[in-house]
Amino acid sequence: AGLTSGELSAVAVTVGPGLGLCLEVGIKKALTIAAEHRLPVVPVHHMEAHAMITRLPDPKTGAPSPVKFPALILLVSGGHNMLVLTRDLGKHTIIGNTLDDSVGEAFD
């Protein structure tokens, strides 16, 4: 990201849902970085992070995201597929998700 540790205000880390071992590695690393730099840790819901990344400004132009609330979001991730109605940050309703294997598991 081109930042120095002095420019950080917190350390965010995915805490779930997800594969236990992968989450454990990320959480341990985040806790280490946070302790080393005396920063707070911000737990992040994995699927919400996928959905909300679309709300960030364009990294090249700085233009605001065209995604506004409410939004219908289709999440197709390694271990999760779901259709979600998002009314605001943290206000999500799962309309449906897969009952069998997700797209990402097809590669395993």
C-alpha positions as CSV (number, residue, x, y, z in Angstrom):
1,A,0.0,0.0,0.0
2,G,3.0,2.3,0.1
3,L,2.5,3.2,3.8
4,T,5.0,3.1,6.7
5,S,4.0,1.6,10.0
6,G,3.8,5.1,11.5
7,E,0.9,5.9,9.1
8,L,-1.2,3.0,10.4
9,S,-4.1,3.6,12.8
10,A,-5.2,0.0,13.2
11,V,-4.8,-3.5,11.9
12,A,-7.8,-5.1,10.2
13,V,-8.1,-8.9,9.9
14,T,-10.6,-11.4,8.6
15,V,-12.1,-13.4,11.4
16,G,-14.6,-15.6,9.5
17,P,-16.3,-17.3,8.0
18,G,-13.6,-19.2,6.2
19,L,-11.1,-22.0,6.4
20,G,-9.9,-22.3,10.0
21,L,-6.2,-22.7,9.2
22,C,-6.1,-19.7,6.9
23,L,-8.0,-17.6,9.4
24,E,-5.6,-18.6,12.1
25,V,-2.5,-17.6,10.1
26,G,-4.0,-14.2,9.3
27,I,-5.2,-13.5,12.9
28,K,-1.8,-14.5,14.4
29,K,0.0,-12.2,11.9
30,A,-2.4,-9.3,12.6
31,L,-2.0,-9.7,16.3
32,T,1.8,-9.7,16.0
33,I,1.8,-6.5,13.8
34,A,-0.7,-4.8,16.1
35,A,1.3,-5.6,19.3
36,E,4.6,-4.6,17.6
37,H,3.2,-1.2,16.7
38,R,0.7,-0.8,19.6
39,L,-2.3,-0.6,17.3
40,P,-5.9,-1.8,17.8
41,V,-7.1,-4.9,15.9
42,V,-10.3,-4.5,13.9
43,P,-12.1,-7.8,13.3
44,V,-13.6,-8.0,9.8
45,H,-16.4,-10.4,8.5
46,H,-14.9,-12.1,5.5
47,M,-18.0,-11.9,3.2
48,E,-18.8,-8.3,4.3
49,A,-15.3,-7.4,3.3
50,H,-15.8,-8.9,-0.2
51,A,-19.1,-6.9,-0.6
52,M,-17.9,-3.6,0.8
53,I,-14.6,-3.5,-1.2
54,T,-16.9,-2.3,-4.0
55,R,-17.6,0.9,-2.1
56,L,-13.9,2.1,-2.0
57,P,-13.0,4.9,-4.3
58,D,-11.3,4.1,-7.6
59,P,-7.6,3.6,-6.7
60,K,-6.4,5.2,-10.0
61,T,-8.7,8.2,-10.2
62,G,-10.0,8.7,-6.7
63,A,-13.6,8.7,-8.1
64,P,-16.2,7.7,-5.6
65,S,-17.7,4.2,-5.9
66,P,-20.9,4.0,-8.0
67,V,-22.3,1.4,-5.6
68,K,-25.0,3.0,-3.4
69,F,-27.3,1.5,-0.8
70,P,-29.5,-0.4,-0.9
71,A,-27.7,-2.8,-3.2
72,L,-28.2,-6.3,-4.3
73,I,-24.8,-8.1,-4.1
74,L,-23.9,-11.4,-5.6
75,L,-20.9,-12.9,-3.8
76,V,-19.0,-15.7,-5.5
77,S,-16.1,-16.6,-3.4
78,G,-13.8,-19.6,-2.9
79,G,-16.0,-21.2,-0.2
80,H,-19.2,-19.1,-0.2
81,N,-21.8,-18.2,-2.8
82,M,-24.6,-15.9,-1.7
83,L,-27.1,-13.3,-2.9
84,V,-27.3,-10.5,-0.3
85,L,-29.5,-7.4,0.0
86,T,-27.4,-4.7,1.7
87,R,-29.2,-1.7,3.1
88,D,-26.2,-0.1,4.8
89,L,-22.8,-1.0,6.4
90,G,-23.5,-4.0,8.6
91,K,-27.1,-4.3,7.5
92,H,-27.3,-7.3,5.3
93,T,-30.1,-9.8,4.5
94,I,-29.0,-13.1,2.9
95,I,-31.6,-13.8,0.2
96,G,-30.0,-17.1,-0.8
97,N,-26.9,-19.1,-0.9
98,T,-25.7,-22.4,-2.2
99,L,-26.7,-25.6,-0.5
100,D,-23.9,-27.7,-2.1
101,D,-20.3,-26.9,-3.1
102,S,-19.4,-23.3,-3.9
103,V,-17.6,-22.3,-7.1
104,G,-14.2,-22.2,-5.4
105,E,-14.5,-25.8,-4.1
106,A,-14.7,-27.0,-7.8
107,F,-11.0,-26.3,-8.1
108,D,-10.1,-28.4,-5.0
